[in-house]
Every structure is written in structure tokens, then in C-alpha cells.
Amino acid sequence: MKATRLFTSFFESEKAGGIVLLCCTLISIGIANSYWQEDYVALWHYTIGGQSLEHLINDGLMTVFFLMIGLELEREIYIGELSDIKNALLPISGAIGGIMLPAILYYVFNNHTDFENGVGIPMATDIAFAIGILSLLGSKVPTSLKVFLTALAVIDDLGAIIIIALFYSQTIHWGYLGLAFGIFAVLLAMNKFKIYILWPYLIGGVFMWYFMEHSGVHATITGVLLAFAIPFQKGADNSISQQLLHWLHKPVSFVILPIFALANTAIILDFSANETLLPTYALGILLGLVVGKPLGITLFSYLSVQAKAAQLPADLNWKQILGAGILGGIGFTMSIFITLLAFEDETIINNAKLYIILASLLAGIIGLFYLKRVLKDYKSPEADN
């Protein structure tokens, strides 16, 4: 597998973005448990136009994040790793296993409880954090492993998006939903008629977001729909799709996701609530991310190769795939996002966020030291250039 220039740019931006996310998380938790606790938490609940600042970030700014994920997925499907079905089936199989097994583990502990709606929480992989941890190993990481983890995380996010659309939507208002999809149809028609000007798509996307927000379907889905409506034009560097993807990398990595982290990790550490040390939803999150993810990713990848549906790249082995699977247990952004949709009780939401952060830290630390040991004798050919 060869890394394209755009993939390299994406990897580098996500690497730095992961470090920024970690810093923002630590800062946010620190301030939320300091002298400024009350003012800091109140900041994110400040209302603008009848909506809290936290809501505007999660439903508004995160739509831009979903737009970038959609554009990246589109690029992978047309000209990237997912364009070759033989190469694509390995990360696709791994992603399916990494979605199913954590969900099953969570369901086992939370079936017929008040927490079963959180089954989607351990399904997702955080691209920025996972790549950020992998990048700490430098030239010891095979390019194929970087590509596998990136493709896996992108497919994983697509799975999370589908789950949000299907299972975390509110009562559907069909009129608004019809208007949203009507605009989507117009944007697809513009694509069909080769209208290669970006601003009409963005304006249409804003109106589509407004109607989707009022339809009961989560508004962030608009970002993915808009991404596939914007003309790809064979992936040329001057195409509006690729230009937009290039423009979005840094604002998303260094502005939108850090703001999301600040707003959603303003967690007051208070374990005085009347619950056990490890409630069932905590077990589901921890085991789903730390155990279910690596087992699901590795097992399904192995089965796809054994069935000769996929092929393992020449410079990879199953120990390295397991290492990528462990890093796949870093949930964070999407896991926290789904937590906000799954639960209503503020105490449960805050505690679930803490368990997500704990599970992600465990997955990151275990994955880093495991891969450091597995890759100790590997040297990338790029290091000689």
C-alpha cells in the first residue's frame, strides 16, 4: 500500500490534533474541578437563541466534523484504500467486528436495564487520538498499518453515523425530513449536471441542516449527506471536494474538536452518587472498548483473510493488526457524542464520559506499549530517505 499525498497530510493533521484534544480534555476537567467550577460549567449552558452553547457545538459545529468524515470516506471509496475491494475488505471486516463485539458485550451487561440505550457508546473509534498515539512510534510504524488504522476508523465512524441515524433519532417530523431530503435531491442533481461551484452546495447544506434539525433525525447527519452531494471530480487536487477536504483538516482538528472536548469534558468529579463503583453501563463501556474492540477487529480481519475475501499486506502481521485493534478502543469523540444522545440523567452522562476517558486512556497506553514491543525491530523504508 502506498500512502497518497492527501493521506499523509490527513495523518499528520490528525496526529497533532490528537495531542491538542488530550490537552483540552485535561484542561477542561481541571477547570471543572477548580475554584472556577461553577462559572465554567455555566458557560457551556449559556443560551443563544434559545439553545445552550453546548447544544450549538454538538449539533452545529460537529456537523462540520461529520462533513469532513464524509469527504474522507468519499475519497477512500473512489481513489483510496477502499477503492480496491480486496484491500478494502480487510479494514471493513475489522470495523464490522469492532462495532459488533463491543455492542454485544455492552448489551450482555445492560440488557433490560435503564442503560441499554447506551449500546452504541463503545462502537466508535476516535481517529485523532488513535492516530496520535500511533504517531508516537515514528518510523517504526509500517505505512500499511497507518492506512489500515485510518481506513478502519473512518469506516467505524460511518457505522456510528448510521447507528445515530437509525437508533438515536427522536420522533420523526416527516414534513421537515421531506424538505431536508428534497434539498439533498437538488444538490445531487447539481452534481449530476456538473455544477462545480462550491458555495451553492454549502448554502443548500445550511438549509438542509435547518430542516434536519427540526425533523427529529440528528442534524449532524447532514454533514455526511452534503459530503456525498459535493462533486468528487475523480479526486483531482483542484476539485471542490478535495479543496474543501483540505481546507477543513486544520479547522476541524485544531478548532472544532478541541471546542467539542472542552464543552463535553467539563465533568465535575463526584462519586458520591448512589451507584456501585462499577455500574453495568461502566462495565459495558470499559469491556466494550478495551476488550471488545481489539478482539472484534482482529477476529473479523483474520476470518476475512482465512476466507480469502481479503488479503493481509506483505509488511503486516497479526500481532500488528492486534495492536491497531487495541488502539481502536480509543472511543472518545464519537463515544461521548453517542452518550449525549443515549442518556438524559446528567450524573449518568458525566460518569459515562469519565469511563469513556478511562477506557480510551487504557486502550491508548496498552496499545502504545504493545506496539512498541511488537515493532521494536521494524524500520520504515521512508526513514532512509
Secondary structure, 3 states (H helix, E strand, C coil): CCCCHHHHHHHHHHHHHHHHHHHHHHHHHHHHCCCCHHHHHHHHCCEECCEEHHHHHHHHHHHHHHHHHHHHHHHHHHCCHHHCHHHHHHHHHHHHHHHHHHHHHHHHHHCCCCCHHHHHHHHCCCHHHHHHHHHCCHHHCCHHHHHHHHHHHHHHHHHHHHHHHHHCCCCCCHHHHHHHHHHHHHHHHHHHCCCCCHHHHHHHHHHHHHHHHCCCCCCCHHHHHHHHHCCCHHHCCCCHHHHHHHHHHHHHHHHHHHHHHHHHCCCCCCCCCCCCCCCHHHHHHHHHHHHHHHHHHHHHHHHHHHCCCCCCCCCCCHHHHHHHHHHCCCCCHHHHHHHHHHCCCHHHHHHHHHHHHHHHHHHHHHHHHHHHHHCCCCCCHHHHC
